[in-house]
Amino acid sequence: MDQSLNRRDLLKAGGSALAAAAIAPLVGSVTSAKAADAPSGRKRPIKKAVMWDMIGGGSTVLERFQILKEAGFDGVELNSPQKIPNSQFKDACEKTGLLIEGMVDSVHWTRTLSDPNPKTRAFAVEALKTALRDCKELGGTSVLLVPGVVNKQVSYADCYKRSQEEIRKAIPTARELGVKIAVEDVWNHFLLSPLEAARFIDEFEAPDAIGWHFDIGNIIAYGWPEQWISVLGHRIVKLHLKEFSRKKQNNEGMAKGFSVELLEGDNDWPAVMKALDEVGYNTWACLEVPGGGLDRLKFLSGKLDTILSL
């Protein structure tokens, strides 16, 4: 089952000009100083993380961090707002050496930036700013954001216009803090091609403050990850990794496509890794799959090691 859907209550230009802008020379991705060197024994400098809700066992933040550390991961992606005080995460980081990879704006589905109600949009902007501040406080480098949702009440054009207008209000905060807003591809009926996704980001003219959080599994339902990577290039700030089976999608329903283990779905992982190398991506790989206790996390860590070595 797609955990990205669960966590979110489920989980003008001509074509030639747009294409030219999107596939312009792709020079290295934005790099976290904490991910500059390859961890011992690894082919690439990409660090490994999981989402906070994937960690099973442990009654305290420290105990859960210790489980994650023993499983072979480098960090964790948190949610904001979070009921647990930031001080507990800081303490666990200091005692284990784990890093906070970044934050997920956990308000973006229930209070969308594309909502017709200006008050709802204003609330969403403030939630994004809070996530940026939490991320900075804990040493993370990006906040994952669903930019808007297209539905019967919100047209595609309105979603595009409103989401850009509202995101722009948070860009000064992102710049001040040095934390990037990272727009994610999800099943929100919006930004459905890599060319449009690249254009959406470029129109902010703020590469220091906004980029793309690329979810490798989400794209497979309607595209090929390696093609998106080649177009998005340096705009990619972070990655979510999960598998997807088109056969399960077709036979059992869309969400069932995620019901497959890493390396057993339709991802062409060698092509994905080759594309990431070509655009210079070298920061984090965060899993977004069903988690569990130490044994499960060790299993996932091994699978991710295999993927990152291809």
C-alpha positions, 0 to 999 in steps of 0.5 A: 500500500502506498504510504505516501497516500496514507500520510496524506489521508489516502498516501503558456509557453509553446512546446518547443520553448518549454522543452528547450528550457527544461532540457538545458544543460544539467549541471550538478544537483544542490548538494547537502554538505552533510552528504558530500563524501561517500559513506564507507564501502558505498559506490555513491555519496548518497545517504540512506534515510527512512520516513519517521513513521516507518520505524517500528519498536522502541518506546522513545525517540532515542530507542527508535534512532538506535534501531535505525542506526543498527539497521544501517541508515544515516538519517530520518525524514520527519513530519511537521508539525510534530507532536514530539518536541524538537529537543528529543530529536536533537538529543537522539541525533547527538547520541546516535550520529543520525541526521535529520534528512528533511521534513514533510509538510504534513498540512499540505493535503488537508489545507492545500495551497490551491484551496478556493478559500483564501483563509485556508491558503493562508493557513497552509502558507504559515504551516509551510513556514513552520516546517521550514523553521523546524527543518532548520532547527533540526539540521535538515535541508528541505521540506517536502511540499504537495503544491496543490490538488486538482479536483472537481472544485479546483481547476488545473489552471487555478491550481497552477496559479494559486499554488505558485502565488502562495509558495512565493510567499514562503520563498523569503523564509526558505532563503533566510533559513537556507532550507529548500522547498521541495515540490513532490510528484504525487497523485494529485492530478497536477504537474503530470509531465517532467517538462511541465514540472521543470517549467513550474519550478523555473518560473519561480526564478529561485533555484536557491529556495525551491526545487523538486522532491522526486518520488521514483515510485509515484511516477511509474503509474504514468511515466518512466522515472529515468526520463523524469530525472533526465529532464528535472536534472539539477532541480532534484533536491531529494528522492523518495524510493519505492517500487510499483507494479503496473500489473498489480495496478491494472489487475487490482487497482492503482494503490495496489501497484505499491504492494511489491518489494524493492527490486521486484516491481517495474523500476529499471533501477540501473537506468534510474541510477545512471540517470541520477549519476548523469545529472549529478545527484548525490544527496539523500535516498529516503525510503517510503515503504512499509516499515517495521522493527529492526529485522525489517529495517535491516532487510530494507537497508540491504535492498537500498544498498543493492539499488545504490550500488547499481 
